[in-house]
Amino acid sequence: MGRLVTVAASSLRQWALDFEGNTDRIIQSIHQAKAAGARLRVGPELEISGYSCNDHFLEPDLYLHSMEMLARILEDETCHGILLDIGLPVTHRSVNYNCRVICLDGKILFIRPKMHLANDGNYREMRYFTPWVQPTYWEEFHLPKALQKLQGSTHVPFGDCVISTPDSCFGAETCEEMWTPNAPHIPMTLDGVEIITNSSASHFSLQKLDTRLKLIGEATRKCGGVYIYSNASGGDGDRLYFDGSAMILCNGQVLAQSPQFSLNDVDVVTATVDLEEVRAYRSSISRALQAAHNTLKYKRIQTLFELSPDEDDLYPQRRPTPPREPKFFSADEEIALCTGCYLWDYLTRSKSGGYLVPLSGGLDSCATAISVFSMCRLVMSALKDENKPVIATVQRIFGQDELPRTAQELCRRVLHTVYMGMSKQSSRETRTRAKELSEAIGSYHIDLDIDTVYHAQKSLVEQSLGFDAKFKVEGGSEAENLMLQNIQARTRMVTAYEFAQILPTTRKLTGGGLLVLGSANVGEALRGYMTKYDCSSADINPIGSIDKAALRGLISWAQVNFGIPCLEDFLTAAPTAELEPVTEDYVQSDEADMGITYAELTIFGMTPFMLTACDDLLTEPGRLRKERKMGPLSMWQHLVHVWGKDRVKEPNDENPCLDPAEIAEKVKFFFVKYAITRHKATTLTPASNLVFFLDLVHCNDYSPDDNRFDLRPFLYPSFWQSWSFKRIDKELARIEKARQKQ
């Protein structure tokens, strides 16, 4: 009997409710796995239906169509001769489950429901499914009539089982289960399971791949065995982007890894493993005694299909796959790749012809434009690799007889940038920066002024109310100042959509209309430093979950790696909305208007995570409002230790030295402004499109996305702030009293 096992992990660019398209991609992955000699193929979570169906998972039709597509795969004899681990939703005894179906040669061996559901952060699986709560328990599943004919029986096992082959044993776990403290792979491996499959829909977040790899590596390093990790790829209909990177590990070492960011519909990686290495490894670690005392015994579904055929059968030249180093990207590059891939998915599946960006000459709109240029570079790479779906989309946009030769040429077709200036407010510097960036990336650029529209709106007040509103620098009140700024901001939103709708006609373009991209960063959303329904309102906001420091990192990276020298001017320019007149002694400043710095916003509301640009903000990475769940009191207490002037400073500690009372004022200011402007977050750029994508691309665990990720009230009671602030004041008094005694 042979001992070499070739296995395959697939990463598929699925789409919610695209039943036939998803099934075709599954079949393609099976064919690729078989061509590489694999005997076991693993696919992503809920790959038949797509993961992001959301409340469609409450509809019986979805379960019927998923079973119909499963039958299509089972009927296809080109998919025989290989063990298949396929993901789809299943209804069993009127309960909905997220399941893996293990198949062979057109027959279902058993169905395994997910036991631990993802129910935090972006995930609401408990809304749609029920977990299988009985380890090692199984019962009979009554097959639909169509599957009964294929199966030759009416029932198959349903529950927590494993597959036993003549030469090995494998078991399946699903996504979240790997992340749980008592993960199913632990009792499985103690019961002799040598191969674990994991089918995931794990969304991208900055530097998350490293965490995934550590979990998988630790599982196989601690338990021994082969781990086959499959992950979804692309944006499958929601704001999440699934970053692929299917992997195969053995005894803690990476053997294979698919691309983390890919425009391919199907990515399959294979590895050949020597099962004797698993057995030898297990005999050398502290495992045997616990395995002997393990009380969880799994039902083993028997099959005569061998995972490791004799050495002289079919693939006599096979040899074990050697370990390799995993591939990681920097956080800056991850942002460029994620937003670029997401924008391409949106453009492709919405059948749109391109994007329009209101290009202000500032850092945020620059980052949005760079995201589109990153998309263009990714597309050019895919064209070079003869990616057929990408070629088809580009031909739809460009025409059948021509393809772009450079990223700039593609960018000029799909990206339209518009500088919307005001004669008194806009500076020559921002206008020049916008023009130079457009020339560098190749976008179709329009430079215009909105003075006439602005003055027409302003005159309405004067004609109707007899009141001549003035800016603050002209002696006007705060209300006048805000009204005049907001006229400009909202005019820019209307202008952006006006030009997005007419430009394809004036340029005689085919291939679909234009989508408007927003450029409001996460800090401004938290602070409410934006006009409701201004040009931050758009169809998609690629940078909506990214903070200012991360955007600076992206621009710095793109300056070098995309070869765009003019980006340096964006990095050194002071952030300004340019909504107030510029005088000899006054230039509007974003941070002055906000009353808080972007660095402080990062600390209060988000996290410095792993970007170099943010590492010096705290002595350790802070996760305060969102990730560390801090209210005003606990945030102040934490920052007193980090910012307090009485602290013992460690080497390289560059944090500010502030009195506790100063820190209290900053914390109070943040929460007051957050509460007052909270209603603005409820309108964060929903997509006005016919597909299911929504507002912003989720890139960070501090995202303020009100629709799904950051669920909070939008009308806060004053007494909530009052009691929290009184508690801070009480602690301040205690500190002062203690100081007086010293």
N, C-alpha and C positions, 0 to 999 in steps of 0.2 A: 504494500500500500504506500502511495506517495505521501509526502508530508508538506509539499509546497502548495500554498493557497494563494491564488490571485483574486483580489477583491477590488471593487470599484465604488467610488463615491462621486456623486454627481451634484452639480450646482446648476439649477435651472432658472431661467428668466421667465417665471410664470406670471400670470395675470388673473386677478380675482374674477371669477365667473367665466373665464375664457376656457370652457370645458374642453372643446375640441382642440384648440391651440395648445393647451396644457398637456393634453394626452399625446398629441403629436411629438411634443418635446420630450415627454417621458419615453416614448418609443424610440426616439433618436438616441437618447442616452443609453437605453438598453442595447441597441445595436452597437454603439461605440464600445460599451463595456464588453460585449461578447467578442468584438473584433480584437480586443486587447487580451483575450483569453481569460477574462474574469469569470468566476463561478458564483459570485454574489454581487448584486448591484443594489445600492442604497440611494434613495431619493429624498428630497427635502420634505419638511412637514407640510401636510395638507396640499400636496403638490397637484392633485387632480382638480380641486376646487379653486386653488389659490388661497394664500393665508389670510389676506385682508378683506374677506367678504363681510366681516362685521355682522350687522344684524340680519344679513341674508342667511347666516347660519341658523336663524330661527325659522326658516322657510322649508317645508317638506320637499319642495321641488329641488332644492340644492342637493339633498341627500339622494333623491332619485337619480338626478343627472350624474352625480358622482359614481353611483353604482353602475349606471349605463356605460360610463367611460371605462370603469374597471373591467366590465365585460368585454369591451372593445380590445383592451390590452390582452386579456386572457385568451380571446379568440385568435389573436394574431400569432401564428405559429413561428414567425420570425423572432418572437420574444420567448420562445421555449428554450430549454437547455441551460438555464441560469436561474438561480434563486433570486427572487425579486422582493424587495422591501419597499412598499408603496404607501404613500400617505393620503388619506382621505377621511372625511367625516362619515360616521356611521350611526344610524339609529338602531338601538337594541332595546327591545321591550319598552318602547316609547321614551327612551332616554337617549339624548344625543351625546356622542363621544367623539373625541379627536383620536383617530386610530391609525395604526400601521397594519397593513394587510400583507402577510407573507405568502408568496405564491410560487408555484413551480409547475411548468409544463401545462399551463391553462387551468390549474387547480389551486384553490385556496388551502393552505396548510393550517393557518389559524389567523385570528384577528386579535391584535393587542391594543387595548384602549390606553390612552395616556393617564398616568396615575397622579402626577403633580402638575397642575395647570399654572401657566403664567398669569398672574393676576395683580401685577403692580406696574408702576411706570406707564408705559405705552400699552400695556396688555390688559384685556378684559375677557380672558378665556372663560372665566366662571359665569359670565353673562350668557355664553352660548353653549358651553359644554358642562358635563359633570365628570369629575375625576373617578377613576376606578379605584376604590378605596380598600380593596382586599388583596394584599400581596399573595401571590402564588395561587390565588383562587381562579377557577375558570368554570364556564358553563357552556351550554350549546346555543349557538346563534342560528336562527332560522333564516335561511337564504331567500332572497327574492326569487320569483319563479324563473326569471331570465338566467340567473346564476345557478339555479338548481339543475337546469339542463346541461350547463357546462360542467358542473361539479359532479354530476351523476349521483347526487345525494341531496338531502334537504337541509342538513345541518353541518356546521363546522365549529371547532372550539373557539371560544371567545373569552379572553381574560389574560392573566399574567402567566404566560407560558414561555418556553424556549424551544428551539429547533435542535434536534439531535440528528447528526449525520453519521455515517459509519466511521468517519475520521475525526470529527470534532463536534462542537456544540456552540451555537450562537444565540444571543438574546438581543432584544431591541429595547432601547429607551428613546424618549422623545424630548428634544430641546431642553425645556426647563428642568427636567428630571436630573440632568447632569449638574445643574447649579445648586441642587438642594443638598442639605447636610447629610441626609441618609439616602444617597442616590441609589437607584435600583441596580446599577452595575456592581455595587459592593456585594450584596447577597448573591447576585447571579454568578460573579466570579468565584465566590466562596463555594458555590455549588457546582463548580467545574466548568462553567461557561468560559470559552477561550476567546470568543469574538463578540464584541459589543458593537451594535450599530446605533448611531444617533442621527435622527432626522430632525433638522432644525429650520426655524424661520427666525433667526437671530439678527436683529436689526443693527445697522451700523451706528456706532457712537465712537467719538475720538478715542483711539488707542484701545478699543475694546478687544481687538483680535488677540492682543497679548494676554488678556484675562482668560479668554476662551482657551487659548493654547495651554496656559498654565493648568487649567482645570482638567483638560484632557490628558496632558502629560502626567499630572499627579495621579490621575485615576489609573493609568496603565503602569506608572512607575510603582505605585503602592500595591496594586492588585496583580500586575502582570497581565499580558494579553494584547490582543489587537483591537484597536478602536477605529471605527469607520464613521467619520463625521461628515454629514452632508448638510449643506445650507442653501437656502433660497438666494436668488440673485436679482438685483434690480428693484425698481419701484413697482410693486404689484397692484397698485390702486389706492394707496394711502400715502400719508406724508412720510412714512418710514422708507428707508432704503436698505435693502438686504445686500450685504457686501460679499456674498459668496465665500470663497476660501474654504472649499471642501478639503478635508485632510484625512490622512491615514497614518496612524501611529502604532508602534509596537514597543512595548516595554519602556514607555517614556520617550521614545525617539521618533521624530518626524520622518516618514518615508515618502510622503507625497502631499502636495498642496496645490490646489487650483488657484487661478488668479483671484485676488481679493476684490478688485474692481474690474468688471469685464462687460463689454457690449455684446458678448456672444450669447446666443440663446441657450446653448448647451455647453457646459464644461464638464468633462469627465476625467478623473485621475484614477490610476490603478497602481497597485503595489503587490508584489509577491512576497509572502511571508513564510518563513520556515516555522511550522507549528512546534517543532522540537525546541526552538529557541524560547518559545513561551513556556514550555514545560520545564526547561532547564532553569529559566529565570525564576519561576515560581518555587522551585525547590531550593533556591538560594536566598529567599526572603522570608521574613517572619509572617507566614501565612498558614502553614499546615495545621497548627493547633486550632486556630479559629475556624478553618474549613471543616475540620473534624467535628467541632461542636456546633456548626451552623445548623439551625433548626428549620430554616426556610428551604424547603425542597420543591423545586419547580416541576410541573408536568412537562415531560419532554415529548414533543411531537416528533415521531420517528419518520425519517425519510431515507431511502436507499441512495439518494443522490450524494455523490462524494464531492466535497470541496477541494480535495487534493487528489486528483487522479494519479495513476501510476506515472513515474518519471518519464517513461518512454511513450506516454500517451499524448498525442496532439502537439505538445510544446516541449520537446526534448531539450531545448536549449535554455529553458527557463532557469533563472537563478534568483536568489533573494534580493529584493530591492535594498540598496544600501541607505543608511540614514543620510539626511540632508539638513542643512540649516533652513529654518523657516524664513519666509520673506515678510518683512515689515516695512511700512512706510512711516515717515515722520508725520506728526500731527498736521503740519502745514500742507504736506502733499496729500494727506487723506482728505482734507477739506476740498482741495482742487479736484481730486478724482471723484469724490462722492457727489459734489454738486454738479460736476460735468456729466457723470453717468445719469444722475437723476433727471437733469434737464433734457438729455437725449431721450430717455424713456418717455418723458412727458411729450416731447415734440413728436416722437414716433407714434405713440398710441393715441394722442389727441388729433392726429392728422393735421396738425398745424404747420404753417410754413416758416415760422421763425419767431423771434422775440424782439421786443422793444424795451430799451432801458432808458429812463430819464437820467441822463448822465450829468451830474452837477459839478464835477470837478473835485468832489470830495472822496474820502477813503471808502465809504460804504458803497456808493454807486460804482466806484472803481472795482471793488471786490465782486460785485454782481456781474459786471462786464467781463472780468477775468474768469469768472466761473463759466460763462458762455464760451469764451475763448478756449478754456480747458476742454470743454465739450468738443469743440471743433478739432482740437489736437487729437483727442481720443478717437473721433470719427475718422480722421485721416489715417491713424494707425490701423483701425479696423478695415478701412478700404485697402490698405497695403496688404493686409492679411486675407483679403478676398472674403470678408464676412458678408454672406449673401443677404441677410435681412438688413444690414446697414446699407449695403449697396442699393437695395430696393427703395429704402426711404430716401436716400440722397437723390436717386433718379426721380422719385416723385416730386422732390423739391426743385431739382435742377433741370429735369427733362431727361428723356431716355438716352440721348446721344452724347451727353457730356457729363463729366465728373470733375469736381474741383481738384486742383493740383497742389494747393497749399492750404494750411489752416486759415490764413488770411482771406483767401479766395472764398472758402466756405463761409467764413465769418461775415463777409460782405453781403452774402445772400441771406443768411439767417439772423443776423443781429443788426438792429437799427438803434442808433443812439441819438438822443435829442437833448441838446443843452437849451434850457428854458430860462433865459436871463431877464433881469430887470435893470434898467439903465442906471439907477441910483444905488441899488443894492448889490448887484453882481460885480465881482472884481475881474480885472483883465486876467489875473492869475488863474482863477478857476475856469474861465472860458478857454484859456490856452491849454490848461491841463487836460480838459475834456477833449479838445481837438487833437492833441498829441497822442493821447491814449487811443482814440479812435483810429488814427493813422497807423499806430503800431500794431493793433490787432486786426485792422482791416474792416471795421464795421461801417455801415452806411450811415453817415453822420449828418445831422441837421443842426444848425446853430440859429436860434431864433430868440426873440424877446416877446414877453407877454404883457408889456406895458399897456397896450390899448385895452386888453381884456380887464386888466387890473383896474385901470381908471374908470372903465365903464361900470364895474361893480361898485367901486368906491363912490361914484357919483349917485348911485341909487340912494345911499344914506343921506347924502347932502340934499338931493331933490325931494326926498320923501319926508325927512325929519328936520331939514334945515340945519344940519350939523356937519361941520367940516372936520372929520376925524384926522388926527395927527399922530405920527410916531412919537415914541418916548423922547427921542433925541431932539424932536421938534417942539417939545413941551406938552405932548399929549399924555393922557392917562394910561394906566395899565390895560384897561379894557379896550381903548382905542388902539393901542399898540398891538395887542393880540389879534383884534379883528383884522387889521391891515395885513399882519403877517399871514393870517389864515386864508385871506382872499388869495394871496399869491400861491400858498401851498395847495389849496384846493383847485385853483386854476390849472396848476401843473398836472394834477391827476386827470382832469377833464381833457387837457391838451394831449396827454400821453395816450389816452384811449382814442381820441379823435384821430391822431396820426397813425396809431396801430391799425385802425380800421380802413384808412384811406391809402396808406403807403403801398400795399400790394397792387392796388389799382393804378396809382400814378407811376409805379415802377414796372407795370405790366408783368407782374410775377404770378406764377401758378404754384400750386402745391399747398394752398391753405392760407388762412389768416395769421395775424400776429398775436402773440400773447404778451401782456405787459408784465415786466418783472419789477418787484419791489426791492427796496434797499434799506429797510429799517433793521438795525442790529438788535440783539437780544437786550442789551443794556437800556436802550431807548424805549423798548417795549415795557420793561420793568418800571422804569422811571415815569413812563407816560409822556416822554419828551418827543411827541410827534402830534401832528394835527390829525384828528379823526377824519378819514376819507380824504387825505392828501395823497401825494404820490407814493406814500408808503402803502397805500391800498393798491393792490395789483392782483394778477391771476396767480402768481407764485412768488414766494420770497425765498430765494436760495440761501440767504444769509440770516434768516429770521431766528435761528437758534444759536448764533455764533456771536461772541462778544468782541469788543473793539480790539482787545489785545490779540485775539486769535486772527482777526482780519488783518492786523498789521503783520502777523507772522505769514499769512497767506501771500500778501503783497510782496513782502521781502523775499519769500521763496520764489514767487513768480518772476520777480525782477531778474533773478539769476538764472532760473531754469527755463523761463520762456524767452529770455534775452530781451527784456523791455526796460531800457535804462530810464525812461521818463517816469517809471513808477516811484523812483526816489522822491520826486516832488510831492507825491501823494503822502508819502510816509512822514515828511517833514512839515507838511502844512498843518496849521492849527485847525481843528474841527470847527466849522461855522455853518449855520443854516443859510446865511446871506438873505435874510428876510427883512432886515432893517437897513436904513440908509447908512452908508459908510461916510464918516466925517474925519476930519484931521485928527481928532482925539478919541474916536470910538469905532471899533470894529466888533460886530456881534461874535460872541464866543459860546459854543455849545455848553462847555463845562460851567461857564459863568451863569448861563441861563438855567441850567439844571440845578445849580447849587451843590453839585457833587461831581467828583471826578469819575472818569470811566474806570480807573483802577479801583476806586472805592465801590462802584457799582458791581464790579466783578466779585469783590469780596462779600458785599452784603447779600447780593441776590443770586450769585452763581458760584463759580469755583475757578481758581487758577489752573485746574487740572494739570496737564503735563507740558504745556507750552513753555519754552524757555523765556518768552517775553513776560510770562506771568510768575515765574518761579520766585522772584524776589518780593512778591507782594505779601507773602506770609512766610513764617518760619517753617510751616508745613502746609501742604495744600488744604485750603479751607473749603468746606462744603456747608454753607450756612443756611440760607433761607430754604432752598429746595432740597439739596442732598442730605444736609445734616439736620433738617427739620427744625430750625431755630426761629423762635419768635423774638420780639424785642429784648426781653430780659436776658435770655440765654445768649443771644447774639452779642449784647453789650458785655456780659460776663466773659465771653470768649475773647472779644477784642481787647478787653482790659489786660488780659494776659499777653496778647500778641502785640498790641500797640502801646500799652501802658508805659509811661516814662520811668516808672519805678522797677520795671522788669530787669532781670539779669540778661544782658544781651549776649547772644551766641555769636560766633564768628560768621561773617557774611549776612548778618541780620540788618537789612536796610529798611525795615518797616519804620513808620513814623513813631516818634516819641510824643505821646499825647497824655494830657491829664484825663482821668476817668470822666470828669464832667464834659470835656470836649468830645470824648468818644460817645457819651450819652447823647449829646446834641446831634451828632452825625447819624446815629442809629435812629433817633426819634424822627429826624428830618426824612430819612429814607422811608420809614414806614408810613408817615403822614402822606408823603407824596405818592407812595405806592397805593395807599387806600383811596386817595382822592381821584387818581387817574386810572384806577383799576378797570373801569368800564371800557376803556380804550382797547384793552386786551381781548375783549369779546368780539372785536371786529378785525382781528388780525388776518387780513388777506385771504378770505375764502376763495376757492377757484370758481370762476363763473364759466365752467367748461362742461362738456358732455361726458367726460370720463370721471373717475372717482377720486382722482388726486385731490388733495386739499392743500392748505396754505403753505406752510413752510417745511423745508426739509429738516428732519430731526437729526442733528449732528451731535448734540450734547445733552447730558443728563440734567442740565440746568435750564433747559428750554422753557420759555414761559407760555407755550402753546396752550391756550385756554380751552380749545375744543376737545382735547384729549389728555394731554400729559400733565398739565398743571391746573388741576381742578380746584378752584377757590371761589368764594363769593365775589361779586363785583360791586356790592353795596355794603360797606363796612360801617358798623355802628361806632359812634364816637366813644361810647363808654368802653368799647374793647381796647381802643388805644389808650384811653385815660387810665384804666387800671394797670395795664402793662407798664405805662410810663411812670405811674406812681410807685410801682415796685422797683423800677430803676432808681427813682429818686430816693427811695428808702435805703437801697444798697449804697448809693452815693453818700448819704448821710452817715451810714455806718463806717464807710471808709474814712471820711473826714474826721469822725470821732476817734477812730483808731490812730489816725495821724497825729492828732492833738495830744494823745497820751504818750507818744514817742518822744 
